[in-house]
Amino acid sequence: MSLRRVSILRGEDQVIPKRKKAYKQNISDLQRLQLEAELSSRGFDGSESEIDLLLRGGSIPSGAGLRIFYCDHRLQEDDKWRQWY
């Protein structure tokens, strides 16, 4: 049973704060253009969907077990399986 339902059944009047569901980095128009150019130079489309995915904390596979992600206003590449060896 959920926490909210249990508290209602017990007669407690408790407010449970909602979690923030969305996360997105805010960047300027210039940074967006730079990100688009860097994606294009690495062989990606640089489309709105790719940029949106990266700004929401996602990553794009770049081959050979590597992934590209956006962190600290930079496009970075990391080994996806590094933690396993």
C-alpha positions as CSV (number, residue, x, y, z in Angstrom):
1,M,0.0,0.0,0.0
2,S,1.2,3.5,-0.7
3,L,2.3,5.8,2.0
4,R,-0.5,8.2,1.3
5,R,-3.1,5.5,1.4
6,V,-1.8,4.2,4.8
7,S,-1.9,7.7,6.3
8,I,-5.4,8.2,5.1
9,L,-6.5,4.8,6.6
10,R,-4.9,5.7,9.9
11,G,-6.7,9.0,10.0
12,E,-3.6,11.1,9.7
13,D,-3.9,14.2,7.7
14,Q,-0.4,14.3,6.2
15,V,0.7,16.1,3.0
16,I,3.3,14.3,1.0
17,P,5.3,16.6,-1.3
18,K,5.5,15.6,-5.0
19,R,8.8,14.8,-6.6
20,K,10.0,16.9,-9.4
21,K,9.4,14.9,-12.5
22,A,11.4,16.7,-15.1
23,Y,15.1,17.7,-15.3
24,K,16.5,19.8,-18.0
25,Q,19.6,21.9,-18.2
26,N,19.1,25.5,-19.3
27,I,21.6,26.8,-21.9
28,S,21.8,30.0,-24.0
29,D,21.2,30.1,-27.7
30,L,24.9,30.4,-28.3
31,Q,25.6,27.3,-26.3
32,R,22.8,25.5,-28.2
33,L,24.4,26.4,-31.5
34,Q,27.8,25.2,-30.2
35,L,26.3,22.0,-29.1
36,E,24.6,21.5,-32.4
37,A,27.9,22.2,-34.3
38,E,29.8,19.8,-32.1
39,L,27.3,17.0,-32.6
40,S,27.4,17.6,-36.3
41,S,31.2,17.4,-36.3
42,R,31.0,14.0,-34.5
43,G,28.7,12.6,-37.2
44,F,25.3,13.1,-35.5
45,D,22.3,15.0,-36.8
46,G,22.4,17.8,-34.2
47,S,18.6,17.7,-34.3
48,E,16.3,19.1,-31.6
49,S,15.5,15.6,-30.3
50,E,19.2,14.8,-29.8
51,I,19.9,18.1,-28.1
52,D,16.8,17.7,-25.9
53,L,17.9,14.2,-24.9
54,L,21.3,15.4,-23.9
55,L,20.0,18.4,-22.0
56,R,17.7,16.1,-20.0
57,G,20.6,14.0,-18.8
58,G,20.5,11.3,-21.4
59,S,23.3,9.9,-23.5
60,I,23.8,8.9,-27.1
61,P,25.7,5.7,-28.0
62,S,28.7,6.6,-30.2
63,G,30.0,3.1,-31.1
64,A,32.6,0.7,-29.6
65,G,30.8,0.8,-26.2
66,L,31.2,4.6,-25.8
67,R,28.5,7.1,-25.1
68,I,28.3,10.9,-25.5
69,F,26.6,13.0,-22.9
70,Y,26.4,16.7,-22.0
71,C,27.7,17.8,-18.6
72,D,29.1,21.1,-17.3
73,H,28.3,22.8,-20.7
74,R,30.6,20.3,-22.5
75,L,30.0,17.3,-24.7
76,Q,31.8,14.4,-23.1
77,E,32.5,10.9,-24.1
78,D,32.7,8.0,-21.6
79,D,33.0,4.2,-21.6
80,K,29.6,2.8,-20.9
81,W,31.0,-0.4,-19.4
82,R,33.9,1.2,-17.4
83,Q,32.3,0.3,-14.0
84,W,32.4,-3.4,-14.8
85,Y,36.1,-3.8,-15.2
